[in-house]
């Protein structure tokens, strides 16, 4: 046996510049603040006593890193970092982001093996921008996102997602300009903050003392062209940095402003239900339809939004002495996202269910399996109590917005050559506000209505006279809510590193961390003036039509032969301002969650043999939830302690072959909204409720991989992984009474609701990656991930659905990326394609929703036409795939959407 080698040395860096220097640790926030104060005093005393220069940091590298610093040049750097790392991690740096059409951090992450992104929080369908990140094939709630090693609070502008109270960071608030690098931890270790059962993403910003030059900056400006909306919007960003000659003090400032218009054309099955029968005399005419699933309301949908993201990041770095340094940073980002959604729906509700005393016989219908795929009722056949043919809803959110902010203080103290400490103290807050108002009119007395479901899943509407509003005294319907959420956290941590005189255990790491977190969601219900229901309030100039060619690139026109009438957004807003108010809190929707956590860890680096290194550790976590308060319930408290052991090993099997093995236990806490709160659909009498008895999800994970560096800047690698998920979130269903706030007097009625429950599950998969620099500046890279994830414990009807689909939420069986590039001294071009297969999206109204598989093609071109100036052209979503959301195991179409291509041209 060969003697043990010395552990690989790591480049010394300022605190915060390398995320493995941040041992994520827990103690109470007050104790953390006191400790930091005492630590600062000790820093100052030590600084006065220390004259010798700092010893080089010889701590072992703890991460498998893929650092990308360009296109050709970055290949070798990334593979060198990956080859020398200890555990399973990927890294994307700012240089790579700058060479791709990435507008937020999630855009950048989706190209990493084993990482998926979603452009919707739940069942609402894609809004055209990546919003959440998933790892290893399960829901985004199991992925923890940190910024410079600490948590960051965000919010959602969409009301149902606000109520859901998710822990997953909303990446729409984080532009890619912010990235210094992003580190994706695929395997866990004791010094990583708990909360990511599937993995952790740490976004690291640039730092002023990292730059070679003392003073400099980068400015970029571009125009964004929306193919669907037909708009041109400006975006600008700037970064400036300065440091003194001695490299002991530096400041950095970064600002950004990005605008975008979105138009989403779609088709929706708003309300699926069973075909009923109330008139026995018509039984013979509808015998083939009774009990089949039919779309009561089938809509042609036009969603329009204006997004404006603005913010800034500031940082100051100070080296008091070679052994003492501080870092103070602050961040603020806000997203204004006003929008409207108009849904022109063929209404056959009364004619196909037992509400009407005269269930009608359609003139034509088609049944495929258990689904009515086409049906039509001609004029003058509707019963008098169900005579309307059109329902038009205008959902207006004129002031939708969300923001994120934090302030953070880092410290580092090198006590001696053997002992050093780092510390972190901070506060983060995320807010969201959406005034969500629905305006509804009925049209077309006895004019007839129906639909045909196309092979692409689009409802082709047959509505005679649908281009004009035909009021008949039904009045103006309406509903609405004023929604606010606040997510805030105070955190503190201290980490230590002690170098041991041991070959087997060359270094010991230890620390503690604590947080106090509060999540509140408050809803105020709409109160309408009785005079607001008169249809005569709608002036003639407020009644128009959908835009010509409104359906854009949808493969089928949902409204052939006519443009649906449309009540203008401006009138709906004026109607709300004049007749609506929000004086009363809707208690059943509102909640408050308080959570405290404390954690400590001990981790030892390993060097058992000449060719084997790694780490072994244990993290102990205590979680307490108090004042879980929601409608109709008393405060609920709970607490528990979890042990999270971990082992990471790396072995040089040959000169250019590396093998890795990781065994760990990780955890994720339920989303805040899964503890409390209610989300009801009054029309369908369905909903989702909270469950204060939920426990954290504990995942036992095993990972193994092998890498072959067969040529310069080239790699072939493969890995397998498996997780046993104890407590993974599923859904059960039941019937409960709730107030129907859409009816006068708020009567109590029964609703079929689903509630989150702890279940068990398992996940297995493998990854493969290929990367090679070819001749003449060309190169290619590709990766593939296959995952099988399922619930292993069924709870009644699995996840509250009438099907037995027990797949895990967020699990796409197959994900793959392919990229090709060319680069020389003055030009670079890159083409990248990303694809993920279908997956279970979320649970709404006691039913599961599924997202179709889709692929996206992006292109980037950079032309260096003069020194320090680059022309950029980027194209995003060139394939513009059809985004389809299904209800109940792919048997019912909930929505089909297209958001269009995006083009960007600018100077940097």
ABEGO torsion letter per residue (X at the ends): XBBBBBBBBBBBBBBGABAAABBBBBBBAAAAAAAAAAAAAAAAAAAAABABBBBBBABBBABBBBBBAEBAAAAAAAAAAAAABABBBBBBBAAAAAABBBABAAAAAAABBGBBBBABABAAEBAGBBABBBBGGBBAAABBBBBGGBBBBBBBABAAAAAAGBABBBAAABBAAABABBBBBABBBAABBBGBAAEBBBBBBBBAAABABABBBBBBBBBBBBAAAGBBBBBBBBBBBBBBAAGABBBBBBBBBBBBBBBBBBBBBABBBBBBBABAAAAAAAAAABGBBBBABBBBBBBBBBBBBBEBBBBBBBBABAABBBBBBBBBBBBBABBBBBBBBBBAAAAABAABABBBBBABBBBBEABBABBBBBBGABBAAAABABBBBBBBBAABBBBBBBBBBBBBBBABAABBBBBBBBBBBBBBBBBBBBBBBBBGBGAEBBBBBBAAGBBBBBBBGAABBBBAGAEBBBBEBBBBBBBBBBBBBBBBBBBBBBAABABBBBEBBBBBBBBBBBBBBBBBBAAAABAAABBAAABBBBBBGAAEABABBABBGBBBBBBBAAAAAAAAAAABBBABBBAAABBBBBBBBBBBBBBBBBBABAABBEBBBBBBBBBBBBGBBBBGBBBBBBBBBBBBBBBBBBBBABAABBBBBBBBBBBBBBBAAAABEBBBBAAAGBEBBBBAABBBBBBBBBBBBBBBBABBGBBBBBBBBBBBBBGBBBBBBBBBBBBBAABBGGBBBBBBBBBBBBBBBBBBBBBBBBBBBBBGGBBBBBBBBBBBBBBABBBEBBGGBABABABBBGBBABBBBBBBBBBBAABBBBBBBBBBBBBBABBBGGBBBBBBBBBBBBBBBBBBABBGBBBBBBBBGAAGBBBBBBBGGGABBABBBBAEBBBBBBBX
